Every structure is written in C-alpha cells, then in structure tokens.
Amino acid sequence: MALRKTAGYLWNPISLIGLILAVAGTGLIIAFLAMEMITGFDHPYIGLLTYFAFPGMLIFGLLLVPVGAWQIRQRRRSEDEDIPPYPRMDFNDPHKRRLFIFFSLATIIFVLIVSVASILGFHFTESTTFCGELCHTVMEPEHTAWKNSPHAKVKCVECHVGPGAQWFVKAKISGLRQVWAVLAHTYPTPIETPIENLRPARDTCEHCHWPEKFYAGRQKVFYHYAPNKENTPRETNLLINIGGTPKSPNAHGIHWHIGTEVYYIARDRKRLDIPYITVKQKDGTFVEYMSTEKPITKDEIAKSKKRLMDCTDCHNRPTHIYKSPGQEMDEHIVSGLIDPSLPFIKKLGVEILEKPYKTKEEAMTAIGAKLPEYYAKNFPEVAKSKAAGINQAVDQIKDIYSRNFFPEMKVSWNTYPNHIGHFYTPGCFRCHDGKHKTASGKVISKDCNLCHTVIGQKQENIPAGKDVKEFVHPVDIGDEIMKTNCSDCHMAGDEDVPGGGKH
C-alpha cells in the first residue's frame, strides 16, 4: 500500500506498462551500446534495434506514463470536486518535493540517453553497414562490388549524398520510398540505373578528384591469356592520354570532356544511344554534332533534356564494378591465384562461370564438381599431380562468381554497362564513332590515338621482339577492326569472348 500511495496517479496499468517499457528500453540501449563498444561487433539489425527500436520503446513508454496518470486523475476528479483542474506544485509537501526531484532526474537521464541514441543513430544511418547490409538481398550486389572496389574506404553517403542539408533531406525522403519498396517487395530486379536525380559529380567526386589537374599520361598494362591448352600469355601496354599541358587548361586528352562544357541528348535510359552533342566554345558559342546513322530532328532536340557531361558519364561504375569472367580469369592467372599450367584453365573457367545458374548454391555446387571432373576425365595425370592447384582454382572461381553474379537480384557481370573504354560496351564510341558531324562536316574522330597510344604488345601472332605501334587483334579480322566496335563481338549481354573464338 505504501508503494501505491507513493506512486499516486501513476498506479494504473497504462502508466505502469509505460514505466516498464521505458526502463526496459533504457536498459537495452545501455546494454547493447556497451556490447558494441566492448566487442566491436557491428551488425545492421543490432544497429536497427539499438538506435531505433529501443529508443522508440523508451519514448513510447514515457508517453504512456502521463496518459495513464491523466486518465486516473480525471476519473477521480469526476468523483471528488476538491481535486483542482491542474496539479498544485507545493514544494513544502515532502511527497511532492520527492516526486519532482525524481522526475527531474529521470527526465535528464532519459533525455541524455535519447540524445546519445539519436546522434549514434544518425551516424549509423550514414554508415556503409546500414546502406549495404540492412536490406541484404536488395543491396547485396552493390555492397559486394563496393567492398572490392577502389573506393572501398569511402562511405556510400559521401558519393550518393555529399555535404549540405538540402541533399541530406532529399536522400532521406528518397530512402523512405526505398524502405517502403523493400517492405512491400515492389523493388525492381535488377535495380535500374542510372539513378535518377543523382547529385552531380562536381559536388562529390571532385572533392578528391580534380580533373583539370590530371594532365599526365598513365601507363597501363592489360594482361590476357589465350583460351588454348597452354593459356598463352598476352600483354597490351598502353599509355592513356588523360590530360593536356601542365599548368594550363586541358586542350586535349580524355579529361578535356570535363574541362569543357559538353552537353548531349540520350534516347535511352542507359545513355548508350547518343544522337546529339553540343560543345561550348571559348567565345561562348556552341558547336552541334548530329548522328548521321540515327538522326535526330530539331523538334526532338527542342523537347529533349540536354545533360551536362560529368565524370559519371564515363566513370559510371566507379565503385560498383562487376568484371567479366574473362577479365577475372586473366587477373587471377597473372597474379598467381590460379595456376596457368593447368591445361585450358582460362577457357574452362570462363565457360563454367558463363553457364546460367538459378541460385548461388547451384553455382557453387557446379563449380566444385565440373572443374575436377574435367581434369579427371581429360587429363588424369594432371588431376593427380596438380590436385592442390585444381582445388585452389575451384575456390578462386567460386569467389569470382560470388562477386559478379547474384541470381536473386538477376544481376550478373554484364547487367550494368560500364562506359569506361569500349571493350564490352560502346563506351567512348557512343560519341567517337566517326558518325557524329556538324553542319559544316566536322566529324567527332574515331582515332584510337586520341585517348591512348600503344607502347608495346605481346601475343602468339606477333613475332618476338617486334616493335608494335598499332593494336594487333589476336585473330586476323582484316579491316573490320576499324569498321566494327569491339563491343559488337565482346558485347555485355552477349557471351564473354575470351580470346576471339567467336569471330
């Protein structure tokens, strides 16, 4: 009875339930925060509980306490006319004084806990754990690609949101729609790209990357292996012409496209079909280039939205990068992760990876069975002498699959076109195809040397020691190399041609 008298109006089911929820929420927040700090364990669903569910329980409980007390007081007041409309705050009454001190201290503690949870909750929503792992199935392809990308230490929000309150609010509103799509299971598979209304790269990428200062060339060696028994090594050594003259505006090189205002119109969502380009000149005038193969009318130009070219028009997969089976096998062989002395390992690996699998489990089972079966049947001596190398190849090919194929989201290495280069998608040749002309007849050149220069090349159809200055195709295709885009054969969406076998 003493406890009931002390509790006063709070002695009712609603207020008591509220107090229990508030105390339980507080205890759980403290316990989970302590566990995270001590163990360093980071999990998206624990974060969801710690920073959202438990604070929500605490706040809801605190709201129930006065609601229950108010109901009891109103009921007693209707029965006793001596109870005034509003509570009397008489600090000379020891009971009320103790209640006031208790509620003051409790309020301070709860406000501190909710404030800390809110701040940590904000940081949690800005973390890659929240962005990539909370909606595991939906974001698995992008999160996996991010973890294996050059930007693996850059948070998602640094590119997708950037600084400033305006884009933060836009991102959170967009995030609510995405959460609803996940809950209602109405999200598309695969997720569509490019993202509409993505913040311009000048506000995000260029905080670290300054295109106008990339004036030096960059040497890059492309390693390939022929799809034959010997896995014959091939090597293409290029000098990539990134920028122009030091300490001056870029007059040539790839980053000229950012140093100059270039606008274009795309007919399709993926920006592969570009019939119109216009370039701003130094005097402020514009020069227009029209496609002669797929012409665009003046009426279409007037109605279409012109996009200002930025970094993401070429670097459209700067972080979420998926690689073809051929490229992955080449990189694993040259790095020594896969033994190049295994007969036909390049060809076999590509063929196994390219086969359609309904689930990841089915793919893992098939990879684990087919590779050893092939060598046991066709090269029994190799199967015995290089069993460890075959098992390692199996593990590496499984790893390749897990990074580039996601059956649940209908995503594979060629789902999203990568506009860098021109091997698997038109890329540069969307504009540099020799078919975009001005009214005066000036053409956007298709000359390969605008972007890169061949320093050297090694492969089976080039005599040893020969000085190569122009790219030599592994298979003789005559002058088609200048007429046909690489992607017409090596096209994303078609099979990954590992070495010219499909020509």
C-alpha positions in Angstrom: 0.0 0.0 0.0 2.9 2.3 0.7 4.2 1.9 -2.8 0.8 2.5 -4.2 0.4 5.7 -2.1 3.8 6.9 -3.2 3.0 6.3 -6.9 -0.2 8.2 -6.7 -1.9 8.7 -10.1 0.9 6.6 -11.7 -0.6 3.4 -10.0 -2.6 2.3 -13.1 -2.0 -0.4 -15.8 -1.2 2.1 -18.6 1.4 4.1 -16.6 3.0 1.0 -15.2 3.3 -0.5 -18.6 4.8 2.7 -19.8 7.3 2.7 -16.9 8.3 -0.9 -17.7 8.8 -0.1 -21.4 10.8 3.0 -20.6 13.1 1.2 -18.1 13.5 -1.8 -20.4 14.3 0.4 -23.4 16.8 2.3 -21.3 18.5 -0.9 -20.1 18.6 -2.4 -23.5 20.1 0.7 -25.1 22.8 0.8 -22.4 23.5 -3.0 -22.7 23.7 -3.0 -26.5 25.9 0.1 -26.6 28.2 -1.4 -24.1 28.3 -4.7 -26.0 29.2 -2.8 -29.2 31.9 -0.8 -27.6 33.5 -3.8 -25.8 33.3 -6.4 -28.5 33.4 -4.1 -31.6 30.7 -6.3 -33.1 28.9 -4.4 -35.9 25.6 -5.8 -37.4 22.9 -3.9 -39.2 20.0 -5.5 -37.3 21.6 -4.9 -33.9 22.1 -1.3 -35.0 18.4 -1.1 -36.0 17.4 -2.3 -32.6 19.9 -0.2 -30.6 19.3 3.1 -32.4 15.7 2.9 -33.5 13.6 0.1 -31.8 14.8 0.6 -28.2 14.7 4.4 -28.2 11.2 4.1 -29.8 10.3 1.8 -26.9 11.7 4.3 -24.4 9.8 7.3 -25.9 6.6 5.3 -26.3 6.8 4.2 -22.7 7.4 7.8 -21.5 4.3 8.9 -23.4 2.1 6.2 -21.8 3.0 7.3 -18.2 1.3 10.7 -18.3 -1.6 9.4 -20.4 -2.4 6.8 -17.7 -1.9 9.3 -14.9 -4.2 11.8 -16.6 -7.0 9.3 -17.1 -6.9 8.3 -13.4 -6.8 11.9 -12.3 -9.8 12.8 -14.5 -11.7 9.8 -13.2 -11.0 10.7 -9.5 -11.8 14.4 -10.2 -15.2 13.5 -11.5 -15.9 11.7 -8.2 -14.2 14.3 -5.9 -14.9 18.0 -6.5 -12.0 19.0 -4.3 -9.4 18.0 -6.9 -8.4 21.1 -8.8 -8.2 21.2 -12.7 -4.4 21.5 -12.6 -1.9 19.9 -10.2 -0.6 22.0 -7.3 3.2 22.3 -7.2 3.7 22.7 -3.4 7.4 22.0 -2.7 6.6 22.3 1.1 4.9 18.9 0.8 7.8 16.4 1.1 6.0 13.8 -1.1 5.6 16.2 -4.0 9.1 17.5 -3.5 10.5 14.0 -3.8 8.3 13.3 -6.9 9.6 16.5 -8.5 13.2 15.6 -7.8 12.7 12.0 -9.1 11.0 13.1 -12.3 13.6 15.9 -12.9 16.5 13.4 -12.6 14.7 10.8 -14.6 14.0 13.3 -17.4 17.6 14.4 -17.5 18.8 10.7 -17.7 16.2 9.8 -20.4 17.0 12.9 -22.5 20.7 12.1 -22.3 20.1 8.5 -23.4 17.7 9.5 -26.2 20.1 12.2 -27.4 23.1 9.8 -27.5 21.0 7.2 -29.2 19.8 9.8 -31.8 23.4 11.0 -32.5 24.7 7.5 -32.8 21.6 6.5 -34.8 22.3 9.4 -37.3 25.9 8.1 -37.7 24.5 4.6 -38.1 22.2 5.7 -41.0 25.3 7.2 -42.6 27.3 4.0 -42.3 28.1 1.5 -45.1 26.7 -1.2 -42.8 23.3 0.5 -42.8 23.4 1.3 -46.6 24.7 -2.1 -47.8 23.7 -4.8 -45.3 20.3 -3.8 -43.8 18.4 -4.7 -46.9 20.7 -7.6 -47.6 19.1 -9.2 -50.7 18.4 -5.9 -52.5 21.8 -4.3 -51.9 24.0 -7.4 -51.9 25.3 -6.9 -55.5 26.2 -3.2 -54.9 27.6 -3.8 -51.4 29.7 -6.7 -52.6 31.1 -4.7 -55.5 31.8 -1.7 -53.3 33.8 -3.9 -50.8 36.1 -5.0 -53.7 36.4 -1.6 -55.4 39.0 1.2 -55.4 36.5 3.2 -53.2 36.1 0.5 -50.5 37.1 3.0 -47.8 34.7 5.7 -49.0 31.3 5.7 -47.4 28.2 5.4 -49.6 26.8 8.8 -48.4 30.0 10.6 -49.5 29.1 9.9 -53.1 25.3 9.4 -53.0 24.5 12.3 -50.7 27.5 14.6 -50.2 27.7 17.6 -48.0 24.8 20.1 -47.2 21.4 19.9 -45.7 19.5 20.1 -49.0 20.8 16.8 -50.4 20.6 15.2 -47.0 16.9 15.8 -46.8 16.5 14.7 -50.4 18.4 11.5 -49.7 16.3 10.7 -46.6 13.0 11.3 -48.4 14.2 9.0 -51.2 15.3 6.5 -48.6 11.8 6.3 -47.1 10.5 5.4 -50.6 13.1 2.7 -50.9 12.4 1.3 -47.5 8.7 1.0 -48.4 9.6 -0.7 -51.7 11.7 -3.3 -49.8 8.9 -3.9 -47.2 6.2 -4.1 -49.9 8.6 -6.1 -52.2 7.9 -3.8 -55.1 11.6 -3.1 -55.9 12.7 -3.9 -59.5 15.2 -6.8 -60.1 17.7 -5.8 -61.1 17.8 -2.3 -59.6 17.6 0.2 -62.5 20.5 2.5 -63.4 21.5 5.2 -63.9 20.0 6.7 -60.7 17.6 9.5 -61.5 18.5 12.8 -59.9 21.9 11.6 -58.7 23.9 14.5 -57.3 26.3 15.9 -59.9 29.9 14.5 -59.7 31.2 18.1 -59.4 29.7 18.2 -55.9 31.0 14.8 -54.8 33.8 13.2 -56.8 35.7 16.4 -57.4 36.2 16.9 -53.6 39.0 14.4 -54.0 39.5 14.2 -57.8 40.4 17.4 -59.8 40.1 16.6 -63.5 41.8 19.7 -64.7 44.9 18.7 -62.8 45.1 15.3 -64.3 47.5 16.4 -67.0 49.9 13.5 -67.1 49.6 10.3 -69.1 49.2 6.9 -67.3 50.8 3.7 -68.4 48.5 0.7 -68.1 49.3 -2.9 -68.9 46.4 -5.2 -69.9 47.2 -8.9 -69.2 45.3 -11.6 -71.1 45.6 -15.3 -71.7 44.6 -17.2 -74.8 41.8 -19.8 -74.5 44.1 -22.7 -75.5 45.8 -25.6 -73.8 48.9 -23.6 -72.8 46.9 -20.5 -71.7 49.4 -18.5 -73.8 50.0 -15.1 -72.2 49.2 -11.9 -74.0 50.1 -8.4 -73.0 49.0 -4.9 -74.2 50.9 -2.0 -72.9 49.1 1.4 -73.4 49.8 5.0 -72.5 46.5 6.5 -71.5 46.3 10.2 -72.5 44.4 11.6 -69.5 45.1 15.3 -69.7 46.8 18.1 -71.5 49.7 20.5 -70.8 50.7 21.1 -67.1 49.5 24.3 -65.5 47.2 25.2 -68.4 43.5 24.4 -69.2 43.2 20.9 -70.8 43.4 21.3 -74.6 43.4 17.6 -75.3 43.3 14.2 -73.5 40.4 12.4 -72.0 39.7 14.9 -69.3 39.1 17.6 -71.9 35.5 16.5 -71.7 35.3 17.8 -68.1 37.4 20.9 -68.6 35.0 22.0 -71.4 31.2 22.2 -71.3 29.8 19.3 -73.3 26.0 18.7 -73.4 24.3 15.7 -75.0 20.9 14.1 -75.5 20.4 10.4 -74.9 17.5 8.5 -76.4 17.6 5.6 -73.9 17.7 5.3 -70.1 21.2 3.7 -70.1 22.6 6.6 -72.2 24.0 4.2 -74.9 22.2 5.9 -77.8 23.5 9.5 -78.1 22.3 11.2 -81.3 23.2 14.8 -80.4 26.2 16.5 -78.8 26.9 20.2 -78.4 30.2 21.7 -77.2 30.6 25.3 -75.8 33.4 27.2 -77.4 35.7 29.8 -75.8 33.8 32.6 -77.3 30.5 31.3 -75.8 29.0 29.8 -79.0 28.0 26.2 -79.3 29.0 23.7 -82.0 26.4 20.9 -82.6 27.2 17.4 -83.7 24.4 15.2 -85.0 24.4 11.4 -85.6 24.3 10.6 -89.3 23.3 7.0 -88.6 20.4 7.7 -86.2 19.4 11.3 -87.0 17.5 13.5 -84.5 15.0 16.1 -85.6 15.1 19.8 -84.4 11.7 19.2 -82.8 13.2 16.3 -80.8 16.2 18.4 -79.7 13.9 21.2 -78.5 11.8 18.8 -76.4 14.7 16.7 -75.0 16.6 17.5 -71.9 20.3 18.2 -72.5 22.6 16.7 -69.9 25.8 18.4 -68.9 28.6 15.8 -69.2 30.3 15.0 -65.9 32.6 12.3 -64.5 29.9 9.7 -64.2 29.1 9.8 -67.9 32.3 7.8 -68.5 33.1 6.6 -64.9 29.5 5.4 -64.4 30.7 2.4 -62.4 33.4 4.0 -60.2 32.7 1.8 -57.2 30.0 -0.8 -58.1 32.3 -2.6 -60.6 31.5 -6.1 -62.0 34.1 -7.8 -64.0 33.7 -10.3 -66.9 34.7 -13.9 -66.4 37.5 -13.4 -69.0 38.9 -10.4 -67.2 38.6 -12.1 -63.8 40.4 -15.3 -65.0 43.2 -13.2 -66.6 43.8 -11.2 -63.4 43.7 -14.4 -61.2 46.2 -16.2 -63.5 48.6 -13.3 -63.8 48.6 -12.8 -60.0 49.3 -16.5 -59.4 46.0 -17.2 -57.7 45.2 -19.7 -60.5 47.9 -22.0 -61.8 48.5 -21.2 -65.6 50.0 -24.6 -66.1 46.5 -26.2 -65.8 45.5 -27.1 -69.4 42.7 -24.9 -70.7 42.1 -23.3 -67.3 41.3 -19.9 -68.8 38.8 -21.3 -71.3 37.3 -23.8 -68.8 36.9 -21.2 -66.1 35.1 -18.7 -68.4 32.8 -21.4 -69.7 31.8 -22.6 -66.2 31.2 -19.1 -65.0 29.1 -18.2 -68.0 26.6 -21.0 -67.6 23.3 -19.8 -66.2 22.5 -20.9 -62.6 19.2 -20.4 -60.8 20.8 -19.9 -57.4 24.2 -19.2 -55.9 24.2 -22.6 -54.2 23.6 -24.3 -57.5 26.6 -22.4 -59.0 28.9 -23.3 -56.1 28.0 -27.0 -56.4 28.5 -26.9 -60.2 31.9 -25.2 -60.0 33.0 -27.5 -57.3 32.1 -30.6 -59.4 32.8 -29.6 -63.0 36.4 -28.5 -62.8 37.8 -31.7 -61.0 35.6 -33.8 -63.3 37.1 -32.2 -66.4 40.7 -32.9 -65.4 39.9 -36.4 -64.1 38.4 -37.2 -67.5 40.7 -35.4 -69.9 44.0 -35.0 -68.0 44.1 -37.8 -65.4 47.9 -37.2 -64.8 47.3 -33.5 -64.2 44.4 -34.3 -61.9 46.7 -36.4 -59.7 49.9 -34.2 -59.8 48.1 -30.8 -59.5 45.2 -31.7 -57.2 46.0 -28.8 -54.9 46.2 -26.4 -57.8 42.8 -27.6 -59.1 41.2 -27.2 -55.7 42.6 -23.7 -55.4 41.3 -22.9 -58.8 37.8 -24.1 -57.7 37.9 -21.8 -54.7 39.0 -18.8 -56.7 36.4 -19.4 -59.4 33.7 -19.7 -56.7 35.0 -16.4 -55.3 34.8 -14.8 -58.8 31.2 -16.0 -59.1 30.2 -14.6 -55.7 31.5 -11.2 -56.6 29.9 -10.9 -60.1 26.8 -13.0 -60.2 23.6 -12.5 -58.0 20.8 -14.7 -59.3 18.3 -13.5 -56.6 18.5 -9.9 -58.0 19.0 -11.0 -61.6 22.4 -9.3 -61.7 25.5 -10.6 -63.5 28.7 -9.0 -64.6 27.1 -7.7 -67.8 23.8 -6.3 -66.3 25.1 -2.8 -66.0 27.1 -1.3 -68.9 30.4 0.2 -68.0 31.2 3.2 -70.2 35.0 3.3 -69.4 36.8 2.0 -72.5 35.0 0.2 -75.3 35.6 -3.5 -74.9 32.3 -4.8 -73.7 30.1 -1.8 -74.3 30.3 1.1 -76.8 31.7 3.4 -74.1 33.8 6.0 -75.9 32.3 5.0 -79.3 28.9 6.3 -78.2 30.1 9.6 -79.5 33.5 8.8 -81.0 32.1 6.6 -83.8 33.0 8.8 -86.8 29.3 9.3 -87.4 28.6 12.5 -85.5 29.0 15.5 -87.7 28.5 19.3 -87.6 26.6 21.1 -90.4 30.0 22.1 -91.8 31.1 18.4 -92.0 33.4 18.3 -89.0 33.4 14.8 -87.5 34.0 13.5 -83.9 37.0 11.3 -84.6 37.2 7.6 -84.0 41.0 7.7 -83.9 42.2 5.4 -81.1 45.3 7.5 -80.5 43.2 10.4 -79.2 42.8 8.5 -75.9 45.7 6.1 -75.8 49.0 5.1 -77.5 50.2 1.5 -77.9 53.7 1.2 -76.3 54.0 -2.5 -77.0 52.1 -5.7 -77.4 52.9 -9.4 -76.9 50.8 -12.3 -78.1 51.1 -15.5 -80.2 50.5 -13.9 -83.6 53.2 -11.2 -83.0 56.9 -12.2 -83.6 59.0 -11.9 -80.5 60.8 -8.6 -80.3 58.7 -6.8 -82.9 58.0 -3.2 -82.1 54.2 -2.7 -82.2 52.7 0.8 -82.5 49.2 -0.1 -83.6 46.9 -2.6 -81.8 47.1 -6.1 -83.3 44.0 -8.3 -82.9 44.6 -11.8 -81.7 42.7 -13.1 -84.7 43.1 -11.7 -88.2 39.8 -9.9 -88.9 41.1 -7.6 -91.6 39.9 -4.0 -91.7 36.9 -4.9 -89.6 38.9 -3.8 -86.6 38.4 -0.2 -87.8 34.8 -0.7 -89.0 33.3 -2.6 -86.1 33.2 -1.7 -82.5 34.9 -4.1 -80.0 31.6 -4.4 -78.1 29.8 -5.7 -81.2 31.6 -9.0 -80.5 32.5 -8.7 -76.8 29.2 -7.1 -76.0 27.8 -7.1 -72.5 24.6 -9.1 -72.7 26.3 -11.5 -75.1 28.8 -14.1 -74.1 32.2 -13.1 -72.8 34.5 -13.8 -75.7 37.7 -14.9 -74.0 40.1 -14.7 -76.9 38.5 -14.3 -80.3 36.9 -17.7 -80.6 33.5 -16.3 -81.6 34.8 -14.2 -84.6 
